Amino acid sequence: MKNKNTLAQKMNFLFSVFILIPLFFSAPRTGSAYIVGTSSFQDSIWIFNDPSWTVFSGTRLTLSGFTVVGANSISWNSADGQYYAILRVSGFPRRLVTVNPETGVCTDIGSMGANFSSLTFTSGGVCYAIGGAGAGAFAERIYSINLTNGTPTFVAGPFPVGADGEVIAYNSSDNNIYHWSGNSIPNMEKIDAGTFVATAIPISGFVHGEIFGAAYVGSGNFYATDISSLAMTVSTTGVFVLIASSLPDDIRGLGYGDPLLPVELASFTSTVNKRDVSLNWTTTSETNNSGFEIQRSAANGQWTRVAWISGKGTSVIPNNYTYADRNLNSGSYSYRLKQVDYNGAFEYFNLNNEVVIGAPDRFAVSQNYPNPFNPVTKINFDLPYDSKVSIKLFDISGKEISTLTNNPMSSGYHTISFDASSLTSGVYFYRISAEGNGNKFTETKRMMLVK
């Protein structure tokens, strides 16, 4: 995957209620691709430079609630802009996760229920996995994987081309799933993704060991790694060429991004309306553009994923995009676009101004949302001054049920969440009282809990 420098230096502008600041990109962009790999034997993930295979960065894999011991495979899904991995965790079956290769943070999807060794994605976002040679009933068989819970569904097999190890990689150019297996005698075949008929491929060129990872890189070629920490290219006709040695481990995976520049961005702008930010950007052309991950950073400097906006694929005409980031609290925010192509390659476009959500000009409280609700709802309120704020809940008879907050708060836009799990269905009322800078505000609104 690729990671390029942004095109302009960051500038800070204070925003009033509705301000528009354009940003134009005119300088040419350059960059190299990166390769993502993991290890079955340690909780690590690496990003390698392409084509040198030198280490660009490395970090630990983490998954909340589990102890990670390794990852057998990682692959890019162009349909939703995320990396997926088969994670090995202590004391549990292997799990399907999404993973941020820059931070190593994984998000759990679910147990795969078997010792799957490799996964790959078609251009349409279908996930296929193959069981390792020692996976019993799952061994050397291809399954489709449910991306909401990790559940496998049998598709075809077995495909017994070797005695050890199973690696698959989808080739978007010919709609075949390529399959490598075997240790002392490595083997290779292609499996038609429509009929699942396998065709053996004789191998030649560099003599290698058991294949540990593979990813299609275009033009009829794959990158592949083996049990001896080597990196190679391999053609669809089975010709292997050594390109790197002494990798930091026996690299699994792979996730690959090509060095093309898939998107030319003409402008990236923002507008602010009270506590809502509207982001707008225009592309002049797109090549294999999977889409844009919108990221936001607050004062702590940590970037978080806000949304995914699908791209137009390949287009030679201008395309306009927009996204509304709503109900932000008062404060300063930075935004950037992580543009991703179908192979997982990416580059960043930073918004050249800091977005400031300032203080409102009057007291106000919104209707809770959602309403009706079950069991959690949110209440937005506006404070033009630093104020002492109390929000109390009453039942239909006017009896006070609870105090949602009773604290001093700074001026700005605020949101509180209310969990009514302990209450019965019915109509309730919430009353806000605020006092600040010699001004007082009180308002009552009705809410409905439906269980």
Secondary structure, DSSP 8 states (H G I E B T S, - for coil): ------SS--------SS-----B--S------EEEEE-SSSSEEEEEETTT--EEEEEE-EETTB-EEEEEEEEEETTTTEEEEEEEETTS--EEEEE-TTT-EEEEEEE-SS-EEEEEE-TT--EEEEE-TTSGGGBT-EEEE-TTT--EEEEE----S-SS-EEEEEETTTTEEEEEE-SSS-EEEEEETTT--EEE---EES----EEEEEEEETTEEEEEETTS-EEEEETT-EEEEEE---SS--EEEEE--S---EEEEEEEEEEETTEEEEEEEEEEEEEEEEEEEEEE-TT--EEEEEEEEEEEEESS-EEEEEEE-S--SEEEEEEEEEEETTS-EEEEE-SS-EEE---SS-EE---BSSSBSSEEEEEEEESS-EEEEEEEE-TTS-EEEEEEEEEE-SEEEEEEEE-TTS-SEEEEEEEEEEETTEEEEEEEEEEE--
